[in-house]
């Protein structure tokens, strides 16, 4: 009887003797929400998933990307949080959610949603215009040491990974991160546009954002916050460690859904996303953007989020931004 009850429970949750089955499937169009304007790293991740889920018929209904920039991503998070139990809504998220909560920018934390899966990590590169007088990472840090306010840095949002990585950089060279001159935009792509236009001097961003502009020769990469040099067009870019700065920093991309999903709905999306990340197109995308595969679900993913939250809090305390 105990064995029979176990089989019945698995069947109700959408599982069978051969593993996951379709105990639940989308019944209407699926939205992948992005908290930034089109063109940035989160947007690219969402649109890659959209193509793969649709083209490979992993999801039978229509899948679309919905951009909701503003409020340091709080507009998008609020939009998703207001749809409890709706498994037709997914969102690409990263460390911005943690920082928004820690800095008091939003009452919403990752615990207010259903954490579905982590996807990958990528390291920040530090970019200036090709016309900038700053040629190397050392020249940048020398400028910061001499006159912090002489370098205007553009980030996708206050407290976002770009802001944290800049703060970590300045702290690593002995400065007070609160002295940095920071300008927030609606996404990393907009920040980079302002670098190219000469309105600001520096922006840190994921390698995927920099890639097309590096190929065209419009920007100069002065450093990468990776443990070792990246490959491809970034192979000649030295790490911060090579330039005497102890800094390794790489934000991550993950997927959440509204709170209140059933076990069968969670299992459906875990399976669908795993299938998507096993496709040749996804692997090719990671190779092109120099992302590092890091797929995790369930208890492991929640444990990772708990650790990242604690680590982010420690950084924001140093920046004088933590209110939680």
Secondary structure, DSSP 8 states (H G I E B T S, - for coil): -HHHHHHHHHHHTTEETTEE--SS---S-EEEEESS-TTSHHHHHHHHHHHHHHHTTSSSS-EEEEE---GGGHHHHHHHHTSTT-TTEEEEE-HHHHHHHHTTS-S--GGGEEEEEEEEE--EEEEEETT-S--SHHHHHHHHHH-GGGSEEEESSTTSHHHHHHHHHHHHTT--GGG-EEEE-SSHHHHHHHHHTTS-SBEEEEHHHHHHHHHHT-EEEEEE-SSS--SGGGTTS-BTGGGT-------EEEEEEETT--HHHHHHHHHHHHHHHTSHHHHHHHHHHT-EEEEEEHHHHHHHHHHHHHHHHHHHHHHT----
